[in-house]
């Protein structure tokens, strides 16, 4: 009786699991999106000079003040490129309660509002004390929304809105404020010659 030799064995590649398959495809998709998202060049940010506004005051009886600001970007020989812009604000507040013995600490809200769509591009809350001045700095959470081409003139309108807690103990808030804008040109990695950004009141 003859004994047959051992049957040949074949090593099969382990099957790729479905979760691993989809994870791999997701990584490839994210990589492709990243390439597309970073493919368009953008110039460096150009800062405006800091704009110093006139001091003002608000009170619990008249708790809100608004200052309209205009941001402009320009260049002597502007290319046909889109410009993106942002604005920051810095407010120093001093709380003067009507009754000096009053120890309440009302809040102060500082907001930057894009007037083209009445949307707050940045907002921050601070707590006021009589002992020391309080500084509230607002950084933008998004760009100014108005689309513009540099060769057609770029201008944005922004409201600096200052509001003290209206139902707090009676008192006055003395305010000093500054704003600054920054802008960049989309579609080029080089800043156009003479590109400037300014902030002013109408």
C-alpha positions, 0 to 999 in steps of 0.5 A: 500500500503506497502512502501518498505524500503530503498535500501541497499547502498554499499560504493565502494572504489574510483578507483585508477587513472592511473597517481597515479598507474604509479607513484607508480610503478615508485617509486617501480622501483627506490627503486629496482634500488637503492638497486641494485646500492648500493649493491656492497661494495666499500672500502674507498679512499686511497690518494697518496702523492702530486706529485710536478712537475718541474716548467715550462712556456708557452707563446702566441707563444708556448701556450701549454704544456703537462706532462705525469703522471702515476698513480699506485695502488698496494698491497703486497697481492692483492685480485682479485678485481677491482680498481677505480681511479681518479686524481686532479690537482692544478696549480698556474700561473703568467702572464708576458705580454711582454708589461707591459702596456698591461692590457689584461687578457688571459685565461688558461685552465688546463685539465687532459686527460685519454690517454687510450681514449683521454678523458678529465676527468677534465678541468677548465678555469682560467683568468690570471692577472699580479697583482696576481698569479692565482690558478686553481684546477681541480677535476675529472668529471669521473673515469680513464677509464682503467679497472684493477684487483688489482692482475694483476697490476693497472696502468693509464696514464694521461696527464696534459695539460696546454694551454694559450689563443694563440691569446692574447697579447704577454706574458709568463705564469710561472706555478707551478703544483701539482697532486694527485690521489685517488683510491678505491677497488670495491667489498669489504668494507675493504681496502686491507692491504698495499694498496697504490696509487702513482703518478709519471712521466715516 
